[in-house]
Amino acid sequence: MGVFVILTLMNINWQNPYEDASGQWYKGNLHAHTIVGSGCGTLGVDRVLELYVQAGYDFLSLSDHMNLTLAADHAPAALTDRLAMIPGIEWNATGGVEHTGVYSFDLDLLRRCTQVHDQEPLLGSLAAVDALVIFNHPNWQLTPHYRREKLLARQGYHGLEVYNHVIERLDGYAISSDKWDFLLKSGRRVLGFASDDSHNEADINGASLHVRAPRRDARAIYGAIGRGNFYVANGGMTLDKVTRQGDVVTVVAPAAQEIRAIANGGTRIARMRGTELSVKMSEVPGEYVRFEAYGQGASIAWTQPLFKQ
């Protein structure tokens, strides 16, 4: 196994990515399509922004396939001012496979990515620049999204979608935490993301990132994502706090019916019916622990992993 490449953006305290408790939580989505930039999108840019504003989102990225769609070029300031916009694209290889979210404030970099047609050269070109790289919907059954062997072999990505809302209505499984735990147990330090992957109105507000940042500003939020100071959710589930005091990690989720601690490749090591769960890192098997908070219906919130060292 090769050495995992830490990109310029990343500055994560893997022992506790939630150490900085200043600022506040901002809700957003990094994966949305429009009719302007993607053939699969059905909504205009202004309608996409309007719906996300109505749903209470604070930030958004329009990640069209192989096309940089800038909200300011297609929507009025009255809408673009309501959302912190993070530039991005959804890259895909020839044939429409290996979907990869790439996010950066270097617009020329994003445009250059659309001229690359194989994933390995793409990842190599991004290894030493300020870009956030996410593997999308690993359990979509369109081959090869993504076999475990490929996830382990690829280098130069920051994380993968552990939940993709649009796959609820497509072939496959929307939750990919199985492959996340496989990577984490294999020694890969990758972040977990969740997205709407919205193509139409019904897709919007099914998933979200909750990023703790000093202000509702695109660059501040982007930087906090790069530090791992966020959790992800579907169905409106939220966390109040994730803390580590010495050996003890505590998660509080006011609306949770149950919280679980997951370690060692997917093993549930603790569960609590209620709104708070604490575990001792010294008692965790393996090298990491992460948490899942379950609420009403199928709602779940996922923390980032915390490592012993």
Backbone bond lengths (Angstrom), bond angles and torsions (degrees), N, CA, C in turn:
res aa  C-N    CA-C-N  psi(-1)  N-CA   C-N-CA  omega(-1)  CA-C   N-CA-C  phi
1 M - - - 1.467 - - 1.516 109.49 -
2 G 1.328 117.63 133.77 1.452 122.25 -179.26 1.511 112.31 -76.97
3 V 1.307 115.53 171.68 1.459 121.43 178.17 1.521 109.08 -80.79
4 F 1.305 116.13 129.35 1.465 119.72 -179.62 1.526 110.21 -68.70
5 V 1.293 116.15 131.95 1.462 121.75 -176.80 1.519 109.54 -85.28
6 I 1.313 118.01 122.18 1.453 122.36 174.90 1.522 107.84 -91.44
7 L 1.312 117.42 118.99 1.447 120.81 -174.70 1.527 111.10 -82.82
8 T 1.327 114.99 169.44 1.460 121.51 -173.73 1.523 112.52 -56.86
9 L 1.326 116.35 -37.59 1.451 120.33 -177.08 1.515 112.55 -62.02
10 M 1.332 117.52 -35.84 1.448 121.89 -165.93 1.522 112.19 -76.04
11 N 1.313 114.62 134.15 1.462 121.40 174.55 1.522 106.71 -150.83
12 I 1.327 115.46 68.47 1.461 121.17 -168.69 1.518 111.09 -102.45
13 N 1.306 116.39 132.41 1.457 122.61 166.55 1.528 106.27 -86.47
14 W 1.316 117.03 93.29 1.460 120.39 -173.33 1.526 112.44 -67.46
15 Q 1.318 117.71 -18.81 1.464 118.98 175.07 1.530 111.02 -71.63
16 N 1.333 116.07 -27.50 1.464 119.94 176.93 1.522 109.78 -164.97
17 P 1.347 117.44 86.81 1.470 119.11 179.14 1.524 113.32 -66.30
18 Y 1.326 117.12 -10.73 1.472 121.53 -179.56 1.531 112.23 -99.63
19 E 1.320 117.05 16.12 1.463 121.06 -175.80 1.526 112.00 -59.31
20 D 1.327 118.10 -40.47 1.458 122.00 178.84 1.528 108.73 -80.80
21 A 1.318 116.00 103.35 1.464 121.29 -177.45 1.520 112.33 -96.33
22 S 1.323 117.96 9.76 1.456 120.35 177.53 1.518 110.06 -77.56
23 G 1.305 117.11 171.11 1.452 120.96 -179.14 1.513 111.60 77.82
24 Q 1.330 116.21 -159.97 1.451 120.84 179.93 1.517 109.52 -145.98
25 W 1.339 115.57 169.26 1.456 121.16 -178.26 1.522 110.38 -82.29
26 Y 1.327 115.49 133.47 1.464 121.89 175.95 1.532 108.70 -121.70
27 K 1.317 115.40 135.48 1.454 122.30 -175.74 1.522 110.49 -96.25
28 G 1.340 116.45 134.79 1.459 118.24 -179.34 1.512 113.43 -158.36
29 N 1.323 114.47 179.77 1.459 122.96 179.47 1.521 108.25 -144.31
30 L 1.323 116.15 133.47 1.466 121.13 -178.51 1.523 112.89 -102.17
31 H 1.318 118.83 3.23 1.465 119.98 -170.84 1.521 108.99 -137.47
32 A 1.337 115.80 95.78 1.467 121.82 -179.98 1.522 108.68 -143.29
33 H 1.331 115.63 142.09 1.460 121.35 -179.09 1.527 111.29 -113.44
34 T 1.327 115.09 154.82 1.463 121.25 178.63 1.529 109.24 -129.79
35 I 1.312 115.98 161.37 1.463 120.28 177.23 1.526 110.89 -72.43
36 V 1.329 116.26 -20.11 1.463 120.85 179.78 1.521 111.26 -69.55
37 G 1.348 116.74 -43.48 1.452 119.61 -170.78 1.513 116.26 -109.32
38 S 1.340 118.38 -18.39 1.463 120.82 -178.74 1.519 110.18 -128.84
39 G 1.323 115.51 135.55 1.449 119.02 177.63 1.513 113.25 -64.03
40 C 1.347 116.61 -21.95 1.462 120.54 -179.48 1.523 112.49 -84.59
41 G 1.328 118.19 -16.28 1.459 121.00 -179.98 1.516 111.83 -77.49
42 T 1.335 116.75 148.65 1.464 120.90 -178.33 1.520 113.31 -118.67
43 L 1.331 117.67 -4.90 1.461 121.46 -173.90 1.522 111.11 -116.29
44 G 1.326 116.09 145.28 1.449 120.97 172.45 1.516 111.08 -69.54
45 V 1.325 116.23 160.30 1.466 120.67 -178.17 1.519 111.31 -58.85
46 D 1.322 117.62 -44.03 1.456 119.81 -177.73 1.525 111.33 -63.09
47 R 1.326 117.69 -37.42 1.466 120.54 179.08 1.525 111.25 -69.99
48 V 1.326 117.38 -38.97 1.468 120.60 176.56 1.521 110.14 -59.47
49 L 1.330 117.01 -48.70 1.459 120.40 -179.68 1.518 111.20 -63.05
50 E 1.316 116.51 -42.60 1.459 120.60 -179.44 1.526 111.42 -58.88
51 L 1.316 116.89 -43.97 1.464 120.81 -178.57 1.525 111.61 -67.74
52 Y 1.317 117.53 -37.58 1.468 119.11 178.48 1.530 111.48 -70.80
53 V 1.303 117.12 -35.60 1.470 119.67 174.30 1.525 109.69 -62.01
54 Q 1.321 117.13 -46.23 1.457 121.33 -179.55 1.529 111.94 -61.89
55 A 1.335 116.30 -30.89 1.463 120.83 -179.53 1.527 113.02 -83.79
56 G 1.329 117.61 1.07 1.455 120.72 175.46 1.511 115.62 84.43
57 Y 1.322 117.69 21.69 1.460 120.91 178.21 1.526 110.00 -80.70
58 D 1.330 115.07 147.52 1.464 121.77 179.98 1.527 112.45 -102.18
59 F 1.331 117.45 -27.34 1.464 120.09 -179.72 1.521 109.66 -143.70
60 L 1.324 114.88 160.68 1.454 120.58 -174.13 1.518 109.75 -157.97
61 S 1.319 115.65 151.16 1.468 121.56 167.34 1.516 108.38 -126.66
62 L 1.312 115.72 134.02 1.461 122.27 170.94 1.526 106.94 -90.70
63 S 1.313 116.40 104.49 1.472 120.40 -173.41 1.516 109.16 -110.76
64 D 1.318 115.84 72.87 1.455 120.76 -179.35 1.528 110.71 -75.49
65 H 1.334 114.86 156.13 1.459 120.39 -177.69 1.524 111.38 -68.29
66 M 1.344 114.08 117.26 1.477 121.48 173.20 1.527 112.43 52.52
67 N 1.321 115.42 33.17 1.468 119.79 -178.98 1.521 109.00 -153.52
68 L 1.321 116.49 130.50 1.455 121.19 177.04 1.524 109.10 -88.22
69 T 1.324 116.13 108.01 1.457 122.43 178.83 1.524 108.49 -103.31
70 L 1.312 116.82 115.99 1.459 121.87 -179.15 1.528 109.12 -100.30
71 A 1.316 115.91 124.57 1.461 120.41 -176.15 1.515 111.91 -58.07
72 A 1.321 117.07 -37.94 1.467 120.74 -176.88 1.523 112.62 -63.07
73 D 1.335 116.68 -21.23 1.461 120.12 179.69 1.524 112.85 -83.12
74 H 1.340 116.86 -11.83 1.457 119.31 -170.76 1.526 114.27 -133.64
75 A 1.318 118.16 -4.80 1.460 120.33 -175.98 1.522 109.91 -137.58
76 P 1.321 118.01 151.94 1.469 120.78 -178.90 1.526 112.00 -70.96
77 A 1.321 114.99 156.81 1.461 120.70 -179.60 1.516 112.12 -59.77
78 A 1.322 116.97 -28.62 1.464 120.29 179.07 1.527 111.40 -58.78
79 L 1.326 116.68 -28.63 1.464 120.61 176.64 1.523 112.20 -92.41
80 T 1.337 117.05 -46.49 1.459 119.42 -176.76 1.520 112.13 -64.29
81 D 1.320 117.71 -26.50 1.461 120.57 178.30 1.523 112.25 -74.01
82 R 1.323 116.98 -16.28 1.462 120.62 -177.76 1.530 112.37 -85.90
83 L 1.327 116.91 -15.17 1.457 121.58 -178.10 1.526 109.81 -128.47
84 A 1.327 116.18 136.30 1.458 120.61 171.28 1.521 107.04 -78.16
85 M 1.332 117.00 116.20 1.458 121.85 -172.67 1.535 110.69 -98.19
86 I 1.322 115.90 124.48 1.465 122.46 177.15 1.522 108.17 -105.62
87 P 1.329 119.11 118.12 1.469 120.75 -177.58 1.528 111.66 -64.58
88 G 1.325 116.21 140.91 1.453 119.77 179.14 1.506 112.71 -166.44
89 I 1.310 115.08 168.99 1.458 122.70 174.27 1.520 108.07 -139.05
90 E 1.327 116.72 160.53 1.453 120.59 164.74 1.521 106.68 -106.63
91 W 1.324 114.23 108.34 1.459 120.51 178.97 1.518 109.10 -80.80
92 N 1.315 117.04 144.93 1.468 120.62 169.19 1.519 110.26 -143.83
93 A 1.328 114.49 149.08 1.460 120.44 179.43 1.520 109.63 -73.38
94 T 1.310 114.81 168.70 1.458 120.70 174.53 1.521 109.09 -55.66
95 G 1.307 116.80 130.88 1.454 120.80 -175.56 1.512 113.13 97.35
96 G 1.341 116.67 -4.69 1.452 120.92 174.05 1.506 115.83 82.10
97 V 1.336 118.38 21.58 1.460 120.86 -177.99 1.528 110.72 -109.94
98 E 1.342 115.30 177.53 1.468 123.41 177.48 1.525 111.95 57.67
99 H 1.298 117.37 47.64 1.459 121.39 -177.79 1.525 110.28 -61.07
100 T 1.323 114.99 132.02 1.459 122.02 -172.99 1.526 109.33 -139.46
101 G 1.320 117.16 123.65 1.457 120.95 174.54 1.518 110.34 -81.97
102 V 1.327 116.77 128.25 1.466 122.10 177.81 1.527 107.36 -125.75
103 Y 1.334 116.43 128.05 1.461 121.73 -174.15 1.528 109.14 -132.28
104 S 1.324 115.94 133.30 1.460 120.77 -178.99 1.521 108.93 -166.69
105 F 1.315 115.85 154.44 1.464 120.36 172.83 1.528 111.41 -89.84
106 D 1.314 116.96 -0.52 1.456 122.17 172.78 1.528 107.13 -87.78
107 L 1.315 116.77 95.19 1.460 120.99 -174.11 1.521 112.27 -66.01
108 D 1.311 117.53 -34.98 1.457 120.08 177.37 1.526 110.85 -64.31
109 L 1.336 116.34 -36.45 1.459 120.40 176.90 1.531 110.41 -61.02
110 L 1.329 116.85 -45.87 1.458 120.20 179.62 1.527 111.24 -62.63
111 R 1.323 116.62 -40.57 1.473 119.18 178.28 1.535 111.03 -64.80
112 R 1.324 116.89 -37.33 1.467 119.38 178.34 1.527 111.43 -65.24
113 C 1.322 115.90 -33.79 1.468 119.38 179.17 1.521 111.50 -59.69
114 T 1.324 117.19 -33.33 1.466 120.26 -178.66 1.521 112.22 -69.94
115 Q 1.336 117.26 -11.51 1.460 121.06 179.01 1.528 112.05 -94.56
116 V 1.342 116.35 -2.58 1.465 121.50 178.36 1.523 107.88 -98.64
117 H 1.337 117.59 138.52 1.455 120.10 -172.22 1.523 114.02 -120.96
118 D 1.321 117.68 2.68 1.461 121.72 175.13 1.523 108.62 -127.55
119 Q 1.346 115.98 142.32 1.456 119.23 -171.41 1.523 113.77 -70.02
120 E 1.316 118.06 -41.51 1.459 118.98 -177.46 1.528 112.44 -61.33
121 P 1.332 119.98 -45.96 1.470 118.71 173.52 1.522 113.03 -61.65
122 L 1.320 116.94 -35.13 1.455 119.71 176.91 1.520 110.53 -60.16
123 L 1.330 117.02 -50.59 1.457 120.65 -178.39 1.523 111.01 -63.34
124 G 1.319 116.55 -37.87 1.455 119.42 177.61 1.518 112.20 -62.91
125 S 1.334 116.73 -38.60 1.463 120.34 -179.22 1.524 112.45 -70.65
126 L 1.330 116.86 -19.43 1.460 120.86 -177.57 1.528 113.25 -99.33
127 A 1.322 116.80 -2.83 1.459 120.52 -170.67 1.523 113.86 -65.83
128 A 1.324 118.79 -25.97 1.463 120.42 -175.38 1.520 112.26 -121.76
129 V 1.334 116.48 24.41 1.458 119.85 -179.68 1.525 109.40 -124.61
130 D 1.320 114.83 169.48 1.459 120.81 -177.82 1.524 109.16 -86.16
131 A 1.333 115.29 86.54 1.454 120.83 179.68 1.523 109.01 -145.16
132 L 1.314 115.29 144.95 1.458 122.76 176.15 1.523 107.67 -99.42
133 V 1.337 117.09 127.91 1.462 121.87 -173.46 1.525 109.53 -125.02
134 I 1.337 116.43 123.79 1.459 122.36 -175.27 1.520 109.52 -129.99
135 F 1.319 116.69 132.59 1.461 120.90 173.01 1.524 108.50 -84.84
136 N 1.317 116.13 126.52 1.458 121.37 -172.04 1.526 113.27 -94.70
137 H 1.321 114.88 147.30 1.479 126.86 175.62 1.531 113.50 32.00
138 P 1.348 117.50 69.50 1.469 120.00 -177.48 1.527 114.38 -61.43
139 N 1.330 117.78 -24.22 1.458 119.18 -177.99 1.526 113.48 -103.85
140 W 1.315 117.11 18.63 1.458 119.76 168.01 1.526 107.64 -71.28
141 Q 1.304 117.23 134.95 1.460 120.50 -172.56 1.522 114.24 -83.90
142 L 1.323 116.49 14.57 1.455 119.12 168.66 1.526 107.66 -81.64
143 T 1.320 116.84 110.24 1.464 120.61 -176.93 1.528 110.10 -60.73
144 P 1.335 119.87 136.21 1.460 127.98 1.43 1.538 111.74 -113.04
145 H 1.283 118.80 72.62 1.479 122.24 179.02 1.519 110.93 -101.70
146 Y 1.224 120.98 98.62 1.455 134.22 -33.91 1.516 105.74 -122.63
147 R 1.270 119.72 133.92 1.452 120.78 175.09 1.523 109.48 -71.03
148 R 1.325 115.47 152.33 1.462 120.25 -178.94 1.526 111.40 -57.14
149 E 1.307 115.80 -40.80 1.469 119.91 -177.53 1.524 110.92 -62.01
150 K 1.316 117.00 -38.91 1.454 119.58 179.43 1.528 110.65 -70.00
151 L 1.328 117.05 -41.58 1.460 119.99 178.09 1.520 111.05 -58.63
152 L 1.320 116.15 -39.56 1.461 119.88 -179.37 1.522 111.49 -73.75
153 A 1.313 116.65 -34.21 1.464 120.03 -177.45 1.521 112.68 -75.37
154 R 1.328 117.44 -33.95 1.460 120.74 -177.42 1.524 110.29 -71.77
155 Q 1.325 115.55 142.79 1.457 122.95 176.72 1.525 109.04 -120.72
156 G 1.332 116.03 155.55 1.454 119.55 170.45 1.508 115.51 91.81
157 Y 1.338 118.10 21.99 1.461 119.55 172.79 1.532 109.09 -120.36
158 H 1.323 115.32 152.18 1.467 120.11 -175.32 1.515 113.66 -87.82
159 G 1.317 117.40 -32.42 1.448 119.07 -175.05 1.509 111.93 -169.92
160 L 1.315 114.57 -175.86 1.451 119.97 177.91 1.517 109.32 -141.53
161 E 1.321 114.89 159.11 1.451 120.40 178.61 1.528 109.08 -75.03
162 V 1.323 116.13 115.55 1.464 119.83 174.86 1.528 110.48 -85.54
163 Y 1.332 115.94 -13.85 1.465 119.97 172.71 1.521 108.32 -146.03
164 N 1.338 115.57 130.38 1.456 121.75 176.42 1.523 107.61 -129.69
165 H 1.324 115.81 114.24 1.462 121.34 -169.38 1.525 113.33 -64.99
166 V 1.337 117.69 -37.56 1.460 119.18 -175.28 1.529 111.73 -66.81
167 I 1.333 118.01 -24.20 1.463 120.13 179.94 1.532 111.07 -69.22
168 E 1.325 117.62 -12.91 1.471 119.33 173.12 1.530 111.13 -58.91
169 R 1.340 117.24 -26.21 1.464 120.11 -178.57 1.529 112.94 -113.12
170 L 1.342 116.64 12.42 1.457 121.67 178.11 1.528 109.82 -123.34
171 D 1.327 116.86 173.50 1.458 120.64 177.14 1.519 109.77 -67.82
172 G 1.321 115.53 130.40 1.451 119.62 179.07 1.508 111.46 127.07
173 Y 1.333 115.79 -162.22 1.457 122.11 -176.40 1.516 108.34 -131.17
174 A 1.316 116.16 125.94 1.463 121.10 -174.12 1.524 112.44 -65.49
175 I 1.329 117.49 -31.11 1.464 122.44 -178.27 1.526 109.41 -91.95
176 S 1.333 116.13 132.71 1.471 121.74 -179.08 1.523 111.82 -125.67
177 S 1.317 117.47 27.45 1.461 119.87 -178.71 1.523 111.84 -64.92
178 D 1.342 117.82 -21.70 1.462 120.16 176.82 1.522 111.24 -61.23
179 K 1.314 116.22 -43.86 1.464 120.01 -179.34 1.529 111.44 -75.31
180 W 1.300 116.76 -30.31 1.463 120.85 174.26 1.525 109.60 -61.49
181 D 1.346 116.85 -49.68 1.462 120.03 -179.87 1.525 111.61 -64.02
182 F 1.311 117.12 -34.71 1.469 119.97 175.90 1.525 110.53 -59.10
183 L 1.314 116.69 -46.01 1.462 120.33 179.38 1.518 111.66 -66.30
184 L 1.328 116.59 -44.41 1.462 120.07 -178.29 1.528 111.39 -61.92
185 K 1.333 117.02 -42.55 1.462 119.70 178.10 1.514 111.37 -66.86
186 S 1.329 116.34 -28.51 1.464 120.89 179.18 1.522 112.69 -78.17
187 G 1.328 116.87 0.21 1.456 120.95 178.21 1.511 115.05 95.37
188 R 1.321 117.80 4.24 1.457 120.91 179.06 1.523 109.48 -87.09
189 R 1.299 116.64 128.41 1.458 121.54 -179.43 1.519 108.32 -99.51
190 V 1.315 114.52 94.86 1.453 121.82 -176.13 1.519 109.13 -125.34
191 L 1.320 115.51 146.29 1.453 122.47 -179.70 1.523 110.69 -86.70
192 G 1.338 115.47 154.91 1.449 121.26 176.44 1.518 110.69 -103.13
193 F 1.340 116.29 133.41 1.456 122.42 -179.69 1.529 109.66 -121.74
194 A 1.315 115.83 160.73 1.461 122.17 171.86 1.515 108.11 -136.49
195 S 1.318 116.26 145.69 1.457 118.21 -177.46 1.516 110.90 -148.15
196 D 1.335 113.99 156.89 1.460 120.37 170.65 1.519 111.06 -71.77
197 D 1.352 116.45 -38.74 1.463 120.63 -168.37 1.534 108.20 51.07
198 S 1.312 115.83 48.51 1.463 121.17 -169.24 1.524 111.88 -72.98
199 H 1.338 114.55 134.28 1.451 122.87 176.00 1.525 111.55 -119.93
200 N 1.329 116.81 -23.95 1.459 122.00 179.82 1.522 109.14 -144.48
201 E 1.307 117.43 -179.59 1.461 121.08 -175.34 1.523 112.29 -62.63
202 A 1.320 117.92 -37.27 1.458 120.87 -177.47 1.526 112.66 -67.32
203 D 1.330 117.59 -20.29 1.468 120.90 -178.92 1.525 112.98 -79.92
204 I 1.314 118.16 -15.51 1.465 121.75 -170.61 1.523 111.22 -81.70
205 N 1.334 115.00 138.33 1.467 124.18 177.67 1.518 112.40 73.03
206 G 1.336 115.74 35.74 1.455 120.01 173.22 1.518 113.02 -101.77
207 A 1.345 117.06 -15.56 1.453 121.81 -178.94 1.519 108.94 -152.66
208 S 1.334 116.38 162.51 1.465 118.70 -177.30 1.519 111.28 -163.60
209 L 1.335 114.03 153.29 1.459 122.96 164.45 1.524 107.05 -98.37
210 H 1.332 115.36 142.30 1.464 120.94 174.55 1.525 106.54 -121.14
211 V 1.315 115.29 104.87 1.462 122.99 -169.97 1.525 109.18 -106.95
212 R 1.325 116.22 130.26 1.466 119.90 177.24 1.527 108.58 -92.43
213 A 1.313 114.69 112.16 1.461 121.22 -174.41 1.524 109.56 -136.69
214 P 1.341 117.73 160.41 1.465 120.53 -177.92 1.524 114.21 -70.59
215 R 1.343 117.36 -21.20 1.463 120.23 -178.17 1.525 109.26 -163.08
216 R 1.328 115.65 163.44 1.465 120.45 179.45 1.522 108.26 -83.54
217 D 1.308 114.29 77.92 1.454 123.22 -177.48 1.522 107.32 -136.46
218 A 1.328 117.70 136.28 1.461 120.64 -173.08 1.524 112.28 -58.36
219 R 1.326 117.34 -44.00 1.462 119.21 -178.03 1.525 111.56 -70.95
220 A 1.320 117.41 -35.61 1.462 120.27 177.72 1.531 110.63 -65.96
221 I 1.316 116.49 -41.78 1.465 120.74 179.06 1.525 110.48 -67.12
222 Y 1.314 116.61 -43.34 1.459 122.41 177.66 1.534 110.71 -58.55
223 G 1.321 115.98 -43.28 1.458 119.85 178.34 1.516 112.56 -64.45
224 A 1.334 117.30 -39.05 1.461 120.86 178.83 1.529 110.94 -67.02
225 I 1.325 117.19 -36.25 1.465 120.22 174.54 1.526 109.71 -61.10
226 G 1.328 116.58 -42.78 1.456 121.46 178.89 1.513 113.50 -64.79
227 R 1.332 117.57 -19.27 1.461 121.37 174.97 1.526 111.94 -93.84
228 G 1.326 116.89 -2.12 1.457 120.30 179.54 1.510 114.85 77.41
229 N 1.342 116.59 14.67 1.466 120.03 -175.60 1.536 109.76 -88.97
230 F 1.323 115.33 66.60 1.460 120.25 178.95 1.525 109.34 -160.42
231 Y 1.322 114.59 160.35 1.452 120.78 169.73 1.517 107.42 -127.48
232 V 1.321 117.09 169.25 1.459 120.66 -177.25 1.518 109.16 -128.65
233 A 1.340 114.97 158.64 1.464 118.17 -172.68 1.516 110.92 -155.78
234 N 1.323 114.08 161.93 1.452 121.19 165.85 1.526 108.14 -128.39
235 G 1.316 116.68 164.56 1.451 120.87 173.59 1.513 116.51 61.87
236 G 1.322 117.50 19.22 1.459 120.02 175.88 1.517 115.17 82.83
237 M 1.318 118.59 7.73 1.456 121.52 179.15 1.524 110.24 -69.31
238 T 1.341 117.82 138.71 1.461 122.11 179.72 1.525 110.98 -133.47
239 L 1.316 115.39 154.47 1.457 123.13 172.89 1.517 109.19 -108.14
240 D 1.309 116.27 150.27 1.457 120.93 175.46 1.521 110.43 -91.11
241 K 1.339 116.11 -44.54 1.458 118.49 179.48 1.524 110.81 -161.18
242 V 1.327 113.42 154.73 1.462 122.69 170.49 1.526 105.50 -130.21
243 T 1.326 117.51 118.92 1.463 120.64 -175.55 1.526 110.09 -130.09
244 R 1.314 114.48 154.06 1.460 121.17 171.53 1.515 108.24 -131.53
245 Q 1.303 115.20 115.49 1.462 122.28 177.85 1.516 107.82 -114.85
246 G 1.341 115.28 101.20 1.453 118.69 -176.35 1.516 110.79 63.52
247 D 1.319 116.15 -117.41 1.461 121.96 -176.99 1.527 113.16 -88.19
248 V 1.325 117.81 -9.18 1.460 121.73 -169.26 1.528 111.28 -106.47
249 V 1.315 116.04 125.79 1.465 122.79 174.54 1.527 107.84 -106.54
250 T 1.339 116.02 131.86 1.463 121.46 -177.81 1.519 109.66 -128.13
251 V 1.317 115.45 135.21 1.458 122.59 175.50 1.525 108.12 -120.15
252 V 1.331 115.26 133.20 1.467 121.60 178.45 1.525 108.06 -123.33
253 A 1.323 115.67 125.48 1.465 122.12 179.16 1.525 107.62 -134.62
254 P 1.333 117.69 101.98 1.471 120.80 -170.95 1.525 115.18 -58.03
255 A 1.323 117.79 -29.97 1.467 120.20 -177.79 1.527 112.72 -99.53
256 A 1.326 117.79 7.34 1.461 120.50 -175.62 1.521 111.58 -73.21
257 Q 1.313 115.34 142.17 1.448 121.91 169.38 1.527 111.06 -95.18
258 E 1.345 115.00 -23.92 1.461 120.59 177.64 1.518 108.72 -158.31
259 I 1.328 116.47 144.28 1.459 122.61 174.53 1.521 107.83 -124.76
260 R 1.328 116.27 138.04 1.460 121.57 -179.64 1.523 109.93 -123.88
261 A 1.322 115.95 144.78 1.459 122.77 171.82 1.525 107.81 -104.15
262 I 1.339 116.17 129.92 1.461 123.03 -175.65 1.522 108.81 -119.70
263 A 1.334 116.84 135.58 1.462 121.06 -178.97 1.522 109.42 -149.87
264 N 1.347 115.00 171.49 1.457 122.19 165.54 1.525 113.53 54.03
265 G 1.335 116.68 47.10 1.451 120.50 175.01 1.509 115.53 86.48
266 G 1.317 117.57 12.47 1.460 120.79 177.44 1.507 114.62 119.73
267 T 1.339 118.34 6.02 1.458 121.94 -179.99 1.524 110.85 -75.06
268 R 1.330 116.76 128.18 1.460 119.86 173.91 1.525 107.87 -79.43
269 I 1.326 116.47 113.53 1.460 119.97 -175.26 1.520 112.81 -100.44
270 A 1.335 116.81 -14.71 1.468 119.89 178.22 1.516 108.56 -160.27
271 R 1.323 115.97 151.24 1.456 121.21 174.77 1.515 108.38 -148.17
272 M 1.319 115.18 147.87 1.461 120.69 178.12 1.517 108.30 -140.58
273 R 1.308 117.06 123.77 1.457 120.98 173.63 1.523 107.71 -80.03
274 G 1.320 114.99 105.96 1.450 119.86 -175.43 1.517 110.05 151.22
275 T 1.314 115.76 -159.80 1.459 120.91 -169.51 1.526 114.49 -107.71
276 E 1.337 118.76 2.67 1.467 120.35 -177.00 1.516 110.03 -148.63
277 L 1.337 114.85 138.43 1.457 120.91 177.20 1.517 109.05 -141.61
278 S 1.337 115.99 135.79 1.460 122.28 175.31 1.522 109.70 -124.33
279 V 1.333 115.95 143.45 1.460 121.33 174.16 1.518 108.63 -135.38
280 K 1.339 115.58 153.71 1.452 121.51 174.97 1.525 109.01 -93.99
281 M 1.311 116.23 125.54 1.459 119.92 -179.01 1.530 111.54 -60.83
282 S 1.317 117.56 -32.76 1.465 120.66 -179.20 1.518 112.10 -66.40
283 E 1.333 117.11 -17.71 1.465 120.99 -179.67 1.526 112.11 -101.38
284 V 1.319 117.11 -0.10 1.461 121.31 -179.21 1.520 109.60 -77.98
285 P 1.333 119.51 125.98 1.469 120.17 174.45 1.518 110.30 -72.78
286 G 1.314 117.03 141.80 1.444 119.78 -177.16 1.514 111.77 81.53
287 E 1.339 116.74 -158.05 1.459 121.24 -169.64 1.523 114.57 -109.56
288 Y 1.327 119.26 -9.70 1.464 120.18 -174.55 1.521 110.41 -142.66
289 V 1.322 113.94 163.28 1.466 121.27 169.80 1.527 107.62 -141.59
290 R 1.307 115.85 145.26 1.451 121.88 172.12 1.526 107.49 -137.32
291 F 1.333 116.71 168.58 1.460 120.27 -173.99 1.520 110.73 -129.20
292 E 1.322 114.56 148.45 1.456 122.53 172.66 1.516 108.17 -126.63
293 A 1.335 116.64 127.04 1.466 122.17 177.26 1.522 108.20 -109.03
294 Y 1.325 116.30 126.04 1.459 122.95 -176.39 1.522 109.76 -106.90
295 G 1.324 115.07 130.58 1.454 120.41 179.35 1.512 112.08 -117.93
296 Q 1.306 115.65 -154.75 1.455 121.50 -177.73 1.525 110.84 -62.90
297 G 1.335 115.39 141.06 1.454 119.90 -179.76 1.516 110.84 65.08
298 A 1.322 116.28 -130.00 1.465 121.36 -177.68 1.520 112.34 -104.46
299 S 1.335 118.68 18.07 1.462 120.99 -175.32 1.526 111.33 -74.14
300 I 1.333 115.37 136.01 1.466 122.90 -179.19 1.518 108.96 -140.00
301 A 1.321 116.07 145.27 1.461 122.09 168.16 1.522 108.07 -121.84
302 W 1.321 116.18 136.68 1.457 122.80 -179.08 1.525 109.61 -115.06
303 T 1.331 118.22 128.73 1.457 120.93 171.58 1.523 109.41 -82.75
304 Q 1.327 115.70 166.90 1.456 120.45 167.73 1.530 108.73 -75.99
305 P 1.324 118.28 159.51 1.464 120.22 178.30 1.523 111.30 -72.77
306 L 1.317 115.03 146.58 1.466 122.67 171.47 1.517 107.08 -114.30
307 F 1.320 116.97 129.36 1.449 122.21 -176.92 1.523 110.49 -102.60
308 K 1.316 115.32 154.80 1.472 120.16 178.98 1.516 110.79 -66.34
309 Q 1.327 116.62 -37.85 1.462 121.03 -179.71 1.527 109.39 -137.04
